[in-house]
Amino acid sequence: MGMKRILSSAASLIMAAAVLTGCGRTNGYEGFTVPDQGGSTLQPVDTCFMENHYEGVPPKKEKVTRSVSSADGLCRIDCMESYYDVTLDYEKGSSKEVGAAYAEALLAVYPDYQQMCESYIYENIKAEFNDLKGDYSAIGQRVENFYNALCHDYRQELDGFAEGISGDSQGLKEDGIISHDEAILMQFIPDVLRVTSCSALSADGKTTATGERITCRVLEWMLGSDNQICRAHALVHMKNGDKSYVSVTYLGFMTILTAVNEDGLMLGELDVGSKKMVKYICEGRKSYTYDMRYAIENFTNAREAAEYLTANAEKYPYCVNILATDKKDAFVAELCVTDEDGTSVVRDSSTELNNGVKWDDPNYLCAVNSFAAKGNADELVFIKNNRIRWDRYNQLFSGQKDITIGRFKELMTCEKTDNVITRIRSKGMVHMVIADYSTDTLQAVLTGKDGVVASPEFIDLGSWK
């Protein structure tokens, strides 16, 4: 009897399944109308690529359209077609005098700078903190902590700039005028507010046509609601004896985004944050961007700079990658703030990577917004934006031999931009800077007021020597 009940129950389940799945229907799908679901947004992978042609095409050498100098001659700004070429002369004046001269010349060459810059500052604040309701005291405290941790010369430089750019305006308030406090805040946006996304790739001379290294650094940031930052691109020449360097940045920014010194040491930061959601702490910490500036002023090669930054990692507010290259070497300094994020390490092409992270060609070193070294916090495998860009670099460059600077640029720009697919050149790309160690020169794509374009023009930024 027990077996009969089991068989009876099984038969009932089969009949129920048949009803639920439509098995045994006599009229099939007659009269059924497929609802309109719109067109598919899926795209075959091959439609995500395009061809740009840079082989044999030199970068554009822009003309000077206007020049402005401070009264004391410590700052000269040449207005180029798409950027400002700034020279700051620390050999003929004090740090404070140079800062003041920069502010003077900047306001003369860009009268609407205060309004443009202030709107950009508060858009950055609100993107990171949308519930402050006009109370920016916590932001001000962060800025004060980082300012107080700077060395005397850096503070003097900022004081000169802030006093010159702001006049009598004080505090953090949206009024269309850059106050003294806002002029200081803008220097610490990467440390205080973050909201950056970047990537980088360096090709060893063993795999290039010239036998010399090619390094590329892509800076992605907020362009602003009106692409404000794209109207303030700057190439700043810090003229200071053996501490001289050139910085690809924006007007008024005194520290490092992408920079190269006269020895060819190139540095650029890539935000990482903390996978473990470690609490943000700035008390007793210091600015990593100003430490990058110290490194580029005081070291001659990539290893020394990377090791210095790694040794100071626990003194920074949060985790970050620093690209460090020179003619010979390329490294990514993975800076872990706490043990929960891992161990700070100078990663090179031979470093063992986290499980699930694949890289096929040791002649290329890649970095995105995640650590990659074995044992460090992994935001690469499971974070789509990081994984797609890492894999895309691997797909495009691994195995490339005898690569020319022209072909390198073609691969860096081969993704279409008229879609919402994650790509190397996102809609927030501020600049793409390429260091060609065969000529000791920089060239760059500087995103214009119309935003990222499919076929950009590379601009000749000259030599770093």
Secondary structure, DSSP 8 states (H G I E B T S, - for coil): -HHHHHHHHHHHHHHHHHHHHTTT-SSTTTT-------------GGGGB-----TT---B-----EEEE-TTSSEEEEE-SSSEEEEEETTSS-HHHHHHHHHHHHHHH-TTHHHHHHHHHHHHHHHH-S--TT--HHHHHHHHHHHHHS-HHHHHHHHHHHHHHHTT--SS--SSS--HHHHHHGGGHHHHT---EEEEEEE-GGGBSSSS-EEEEEEE----TT-GGGG-EEEEEEE-GGG-EEEEEETT--S-SEEEETT--EEEEEEEE-TT------TT---HHHHHHHHHHH-SSHHHHHHHHHHTGGGSSSEEEEEEE-SS-EEEEEE-SSGGG---EEE-TTS-B-TT-----TTEEEE-SS--BTTS---SSS-HHHHHHHHHHHHHHTT--SB-HHHHHHHHT-B-SSS-S--SS-TTEEEEEEEETTTTEEEEEE-BTTB--SS---EEEEE--
